[in-house]
Amino acid sequence: MKRIFVTAITAFMGAAAAVAIMYAVTPRNLEISDSTLSNHQNDFVQKVSYVNPSAGGIDFTEAAEKVMPTVVHIATKTTVRSSAYPPGFDLWKDFFGDSWDVPQKENVQQASGSGVIVQKDGYIVTNNHVVKGADEISVTLHDKGEFTAKVIGTDPNTDLALIKIEADDLSAISFANSDDVKVGEWCLAVGNPFNLNSTVTAGIVSAKGRNINILKQKYAIESFIQTDAAINPGNSGGALTNASGDLIGINTAIASPTGSYTGYGFAVPANIVSKVIYDLKTYGIVQRGFLGVSIRDLDSKLANEKGYKINQGVYIESVSKNGAADKAGIEAGDVIIEVDGVQVKTTTELQEIIGRRAPGDAIRVHVVRDGHKDLRFDVHLTNKEGKEELTEKASEDICNKLGITIQNTNEKVLKKIGVSNGVEVTSIEEGLVQKHTNMRKGFIITKVDNENIKDIEQFIKIMQNKKGGVMIEGVYPDVAGVFYYAFGM
């Protein structure tokens, strides 16, 4: 009898503990306030702010019903060119020489992902890697309606893209202020993993400001929201929302040795998303401000080495001459600890803050100098060329279309390889060049359709007006001979 009594008491206490734990982890309900965040993007996306919640149970049904109609399925078709001969078959080159392209064959690849409707008249945000290079983009709505989409603009630096379908009165998502997102709060991932339309998974925000080095662009901005909500292939471009169904991020990547969900997913914060899509719609490109510094995280080892009493901040290794920081008086060796009153602890945080501003924007930068001096500077951000004017769309358009980045070739290099003019291809990504040629990094473009190329400005001007077929001529510093690459514009 005594044993039965002890067992009953133990069972009761265990049940009570379980109820207490469940109550402790029950999330606070979030409600949408009538107020909006005041910024220049409000004419494109409406943001909502958090308000003090009331207690309640775990129930995501309302949030799911709100979000699902705003998330779309995206299917793409892409023509990929590859060598017409099997690997190691060099007869073509042996016969014609290295200066000729190997014949190409075409293959059509199909892929899919997700997108989120951000305006009722058909504007949709997705990942750049979902649509870049696609010849056809098909969008299927939650109600099974199908549309053909066109690309408005892309931003490889954040892996975001804005596309458009011809439709009206669609369900558009509301944006939350991602700066207010807290680690530990509930979130939902909505998308189309493995072509399973309108899939909703739940988890928590497990970290913020994550840099996983997945974007290989020179000016990449990685400040991901990390979540343990299940994200799989096909979720790319889908929505990460709070428990009220407001967008806090665009699902972009997973950390996985298998390619499928293993517990870590990453989303571009909503505040970056709103900046990018506003610029893509308004200007056709992202107007991103630059501070003009080379940076690294300040840790305890570096702090001891340099004589700083702080262990967190952004250490400036070098300052670009005549850049925004240089003009304001910021020096190499300074440590940035605040921007516009917002504490900055890592390079990721600083890149996100600066990346959300445009050329000409003024910011207040708080630095520590020589280990103890507190200094504040008013800095006017510039574009990549060091000017405060907005970036010309034409140059970005052409380079994005071709899928290359270029720079003026050093005169010493030109003299060494025996040519008098040319621009150097510093990187090749998805675009016309990669799609239709075997050009590789380091190629120096000397002529376009027999016209000599002296600098970037001339190259852009010539390529802007090209229609139909174009022939690019040039050389490689490490290979003898002249090479020719032809493709259609």
N, C-alpha and C positions, 0 to 999 in steps of 0.2 A: 504493500500500500504506500509506504514511504517513498519507494522507488518511483511509483506512478506519479505521486504528487510532485517529486523533484522534476520528473520529465515534463509534466504539464507546465510547471513554472518556467522551466528553461525554454519551452516552445513559445510561451506567451511573451517572454522577454525578447526572444529572437524576432518575433513578428513585430513587436513594438519598435525594435531597433531598425528593422527594414523600412517601416513606415516613416520613421524619423529621417533616415538617410534619403528616401525618395523625396520627402518634403525639402530637404536641404539642397538637393540638386535640381529641384523644379525651377525652370527659368522664369524670369520676370517677363510678363507679357509686354509687348511693345505696341504702341499705338501711333498712328499717323497724326501729326499735328497740322493745323491749318497753315502754319507759317512756312515759308520757304527760305532757303539760304540765299542771301543777296550776293550775286556775282554776275559777270557778263555772260554766263552760259544759260541763264534762266529762260531765254527765248527759245532754247533748244531742248533742254531737259529740265524738268521740275524736280527739285530735291526736297526731301522731307527730313525733319529733324526728330531726334528721339525726345520723348517726354517721359515724366515719371510714370512707371507702369504700376498696375495693380496686380495683386497676387492671383495665381491661377494655375491650372494643370497644364501638362504637356499636350498640346493639340495643334498640329500643323495643317489641318484641313483647310482652314480659311486662307492661309498663306499659299498653299499649293493651288487652290482654286483661283487665286488672284494672279499667280505667276504663270501657270501653264499656258494660258492663251497668248502670252507675250513671247514665248520661246518657240523658235521655228527649227525645222530640219533643213539642212543645206546639203545638197548633192552637187558634186562638180565633175567635169570631164576635162582632162588635160592631155594634150598631145605631147609626147616626149620623144625626142630624137636620140638615136644611139647608132653606133657603128653598124654598118651593113655586113661587116665581116666578123667572124668569131675572134675572140681574144688571141693575140699572137699571130694573126694572119697579116703579114706585112707586105704582101705582093704589091698592093696599091702604092704604098709609100716607096717601095724599091723601084717601081716603074716610073712614078711621077716626081719623086723627091719629097722632102719634108715640107715644102712650101704649099702643098695642096692638102685640102681637107679630105679625110677619108669619107666615102659615101655614107649617107645616113639613111636609117630606116625609121619609120614612125610607129609609135605604139600609143594607144589611147588608154589612159589610166583613169579610173573612177575612184572617188573618195567622198567621204561625208563628214559632217560636223553639225554644229548647232549655231544659232544666232539669237539675238534678243531684239525685239521691236522697241525702238526708242522714240519713235514719233508715229502718230496715227496715220500719216500719209505715206508710210512704207519705208522709212529709214530703219535699217537694221545694223546693229553692231555685231561683229564676230571676230575671230582671230585672223590675223594676216596669213598664217600658215594654212588656214582652211581654204582660202580663195585665191591666194597668190599664184599667178601663172595659169589659172583655169581658163579654158576656152568657153566653157558653158557653166553657168551657175543656176541651179534650180532650187527654189525655196518652197517648202510645204508647210502651211500653217497648221495650227492645232486643230482646226476644223476641216483639214484635208484639202483645202484650197491650194492650188499649185501656181507658181509664178516664175518667170524668168527674171533674174536679177542682174543689175549692172554694178560695177565697182565705182564708188564715188571717190574713194581715196584709201590709201594704206599707210601704215606707220610701222615699219619693221623694228624700230627702236623699242616699241612697247608690244609688238606682235598683235596690233589691233587693225581692223579694217572696217570701213563704213560702206554698206551696199544699199541698193534701193530697188524696190519693186513698185510697180504701178498699181497701187491699191489705196483705198480710203477707209476711214473709220475703223482702223485696226485697234486692238488692245495694246497699249504701250505701257512699258514698265515705269515705275517711279524710282527715283534715285535717292538713296540714303547718303548722308555725309560719312564717307568711309573713315575719316579721321576719328569719328566717334565710336567706331567698332572696338569692342573690348575682347581681349583674349579670354576664352571660356564661354562666350555667349553662343547660343544655338544659331545654326544656319542651315539653309537648304541649298542643295545643288540640283538644278533642273536642266535637263538636256536630253540628248538622244544617243546614249551609249550603245554601241553595237547595233545601230539602226533601230533600237527599241524606243519609239517615239514617246515623248512626254514622260520621262522617267524622273521621279523625285527621290532624292536621298537626303538624310539628315545627319548632322554631326555638330561639332563645335568649331569655333575659330581657335586653332591650336597655336598660332603664332602670327606676327605681323612683321612687315619689313624684311621678308626673306629674299635673299639673293642666291639663286641656284646656278648661275652662270649658264643658262640655257640659251639666251639670246646672244648671238655672236656679232652683233653690230658694234661699230666703234663707239656710238653714242647711246648704247642700250640703257634703258632704265628698268631695273628689276627691283621692285619693292613689294613682292607678292604677299597677299593674305594666304596663310596656310590653313588648311582645314582637313579634318578626318572624315568629312562627308564623302561617300564613295563617288569617285570620279574615274571614268574609264575612257578608252578611245571612242570618239563620237561626242563626248561631252565638251570638247574644245569649242569655245565661243558661246557656251551656254551661261546661264545665270547662277551666281551665288548670291543668295538673299538672306536678309535677317528673318527673324521669326514673324515679322509683319508682312513679309513678301516684298520688301523694298530692296533694290539692287545694291549690294555692297561690293561686287566684283564680277569680272568676266573670267570664267574657268579657262585656264590656258595650258596647264602642264600637270604631270604627275611624276613622283619619284618612285621608280619601280624597276627592279632588275628583270621583270618578266614582260613589261609593257602593259600590264593590267594593274588594277587597284591593289595597293599594299598598305594603305593607311595614310598616304600623304598626297594632297592635291594643292594646287596653287592657282590663285586668281589675281588678275590685275585689279587694283583698288578702283572703286567707282569714281573717285575724284580725278584720277588719271584718265579714266575712260571718258568722262564728260568733257574734259579739256581736249582730248584727241578728236572726238567725233564732232565737237563744235568747230574746231579748226578745219577738219577735213571737209565739212559741209560749207563753211564760210570761205575758206581760202584754197581748198583743194590739197593743201599740205599742212603739216603741223608746224605752227610758229613756236619754236622752242627757244627759250632764252639760255644763254651760256655765261658762266661766271669767268671762264678763262683760267682755270687752275688744274694742276695735277694733284690728286689727293690720295690719301690712304687713311685707314682707321687708326686712331690713337689708342694704343694699348699700354699696359703697365710697363712693358719692356721699353717701348719707344719713349714713354713719358720719363722714365728714369734716365734713359740715354740723353734726352734733350733737356732735362732739368725741369720738367713740368710737374706740378703737384696734383694735377687732374689726371684721371685714367680713361676718360671718355671724351670723344670729340672727333673732329675731322682735321687731320694734319695736312697742311699744304706743302707739298714737296717742291713744286715749281709754279711760277706765275707766267702766263703768256704775255709777251710784250704788247702793250697797247690794248690788252683785253680789258674786260669790265673790272676785274679785281685790281689789275695793275693801275688803271686810271683812278680808281677810288683810293689807292694807297695801301692795299693789302699786300703783304710780303710773304715770300717763301719762309717757312718755319712757323708762321702763325697757325693757331688752332681755332677752327670755327666751332663755337659752342651753341650759337643761337642764330636763327634767321627770322626776322619779323616777330620776335618774341617767342618763337617756337624752339624748344630745346632740340639740339641736333647731337646725337650720340654716335652715329655711324655714317659712312659714305652713302649707304643705301638711302638713309633718311634725307640726306642733303640732296642727292640726285632727284628724289621724288619731289621735294619742295621746289627746286630750281626748274625741274622739268614741267611743272604745272604753270610756269610763267612764260611770257613772250618777250621777244626783243623789245627794248625800250622800257620795260617794267622796272620800277625802282624798288629795291629791297634794303632792309636794314640788317647788316651783318655784324654780329658780336664775336670778337676774337680775343684770344689770350696770346700775348706776345712775350717772348723771352721768359716764359715760365710764370710770369706774375702780372704783367700789364694788361688791364682790361681796356679794350679799345672797341669803338663802334664806327662803322663806315656806312655811308649811303652809296649803294652800288646801282648803276643803271646797266641792266643786262644787255647783251648784244646777240646777234645771230652768229652763225659759224664763221662768217667772214670778218667778225669783229666790229660790225656796224649795228646801230640801234634800229635800223629800218627793218620792216618785215621782209622775210625771205621771198625772193622771186619764185613763183610757182613753176616757171618754164624749166629751169635747170633741174629742179627736183623731179618734175614730170618725166623728162627725157631719161635721166639716169635710172629712175624707178622702172620705166618701161623697158629699158635695155637690161636692167638688172646689174648695173656696174657702178662702181665709184671710181672717180678719176682725179688725178692731180697733175699740175704742170711738171714736166720732166726736168730734173736738174741738168744744168748745162754741162756739167762734168760727165754725167752719164751719157748725154747725147754725143759729146765729143768722143768718148770712149768707144761707142758702138758705131761711130762714123755717120751719124745723121745730123741734120741741122735743126730739125723741129719735131714736135710730137707731144702727146699727152699720155701719161702712164695709167694703165688700168690697175688699181690697187686692190680691188676685190670683185668677185663675180658671184652673184646670187641668182635666184629665180628671175627670169626675164627673157627677152628675145635673144640675147647673146648666148646664154646657157642653153636655151631651148633649140637653137638652130645652128650652133657652131661648136667647135672644140677649143675656142679661145681659152687661155688660162691667165691667171694672175701674173702681172709683170709685163704684159704685152704693151708695147708703145705704139699708139695709133699715129701714123704719120700722114695718112691721106684718107679722105672720104670721097668716093667717086672721083678720084684723080685730083682733088683739091687739097693742097697742103694744109695741115693743121698745125697752128702755131701755139694755141693755148686753149684753156677750158672754155672761155667765153666764145671763141670762134667755133669750137666743136659743137657747143650747145646751140648756137645760132644756126649752124648748117643743119644739124639733125632735127631741129624744130620744124623745118620746112620740107623734110623728106617724106615722100609718099611712094608706096610701092617698093621695088627692090633697091637695096643700097649695098655698095661694096666698100668694106673697110680694109685698108692696107696698112701694114706695119711690121715691126721687128720685135724679136725677143733679145734681151741682153746676153742670154746664155746659149742661144742657138743661131747658127749662121743662116742667112737667107732671108728673103722677104716672104711674108705670109699674107694670105688674102682670105677674108671672111665675108660671105654674102648672105643676106636674109631680107625679109620683107618687113616694112614698117606699117 
